[in-house]
Amino acid sequence: MQVNYLNCPNSSLDLSTPQVMGILNLTPDSFSDGGKYMQLEHALAQVERMIADGASIIDIGGESTRPGAAEVSEADELARVIPVLIAIKQRFNILVSIDTSKAAVMNAAITAGADMINDVAALQNEGCLAAVAQSNIPLCLMHMQGLPRTMQNNPSYQHVINDIVTFFQQRIEACLSAGIARERIILDPGFGFGKTLAQNYHLLANLSAFSQLKLPLLIGVSRKSMIGNLLNRDVKQRLAGSLSAAIIAAQQGANIIRVHDVAATVDALTVLQAVTDNQ
């Protein structure tokens, strides 16, 4: 089943072609751009650039989830993301997603006008299901084996695709039981979150298997270690690999591509769409 639209409170996002989600990290320690956008004026300037480059959604986060990252307090995360969210919604006509796993941050963000919740913990933390159930905005459930601090310590699966599908089925059922409509749910298989290099590429090669769940698919591979470790490139040299992975994901049905490099990704997807339209 082709998922054509994502219904957000302020607009509908056309998913008949892959859409680009621009990353805005409001953190000092994110693996790629930590510390660059901590000041409000820098954050807003980056949002303006990403919109001009073709982003359909801005995903803002106040806690790094890179392997080994330190936990951030609820108060610190709120102080980082809520003022920026409010400023973005006041200044720009753009959908804004909040990348968080804390119920208090979800509640505050929804009140402040967030259009989507993006949770690496798939609403498993205390109060998160209830926080999202009280709203009408879309949410993204991501698969992660373990926790960010320890997730890369020997991850193992019986069958990586089947295990993730089973996890998604369980989390979808939990959402439905909490009163969250199925039409609000987006899925993210969680590249780099408790997966070895081989498991990440098996996941990318078989991404179309998730079409059985008949829900929009969000993919985040931008600049990740699965690119760097394969190509032996540091984080600033991973654009070509990231674009290749984005195109492979889009060809297999990914609806939203979450990236740092918006302009280059939009260009690559535009070329792919031109080819698709002429087949």
C-alpha positions, 0 to 999 in steps of 0.5 A: 500500500502506498502511503501518500499523505501524512496528516499534520495539524497545520498541513498535510505532507505529501509522501507520494515522493520522498521528503527530506527532514533536516536535522537541527542538533541543539546539543554540545556533543552530537557526533557530527555538528555538536555545539554549532547551533546552541545559540538561538540566532545560529539555530534559526539561521540554519533552519532558514538555510535548510528550508531554502535548500528544500527541507519539508520538516525540521527535526530538533533535538536537545539530547545526543543519542550517539553511542556512548552519549551522556544523558541530559536532564529533563530541565536541560533538554527543555531549555534547549529545545522549547525556545527554539521550537517557539521561535521557529514556529513564529518565524517560519512556515515549516513542519517541526519535529521534536526528537525526544524520549521524555514525556515532559519534553513531548508535552511541552513541545506539543503545547508549543506547536510541534508538528511531530514527535520523533522518539528513538525509544518508540514511546516505551519510557514512562508517560510517553504513550499518554503524552502523545495520545493526548495530541493529534500529531504524527509520531515516529517509532524507532527501533533501538536494541539497548540504550544509546550508552550501551547499544553498540556493545555486541548487538545480536539478533535471531533475524534482524529484519524479522526481529524489528518487524516484530518489535514494530508490531508490538509498539503499534499495538501499544499505541493503538491500545493507548488511543493513538490512531494507526494513521499517525504512526511512522516507523524508523528501523534505527540504523546504527542503534544497536546494529553491527556494520553488517546488520546495518547493510542487511537492513538497508538492502532489505528495507522494502520488507517493512512495506508489509506494515503499511506505514510511512518509513523514516530513514536516518543514515546521514553521516553515520558510522555505517558510512564512515566505517565502510569507507574509512571516512571521518564525519566530514567526508561522508556525503557521497556515502550518505547520498548513496544510502539515501537513494537506496532507501528511497528506491525501497520505499522510504518516505522521509529521509532524515539528513544533515546535508539537505541541499545535496539530498534534495538534488539526489532525490530530484534526479531519482524522481526524474528517472522514476517518472520516465520509466 
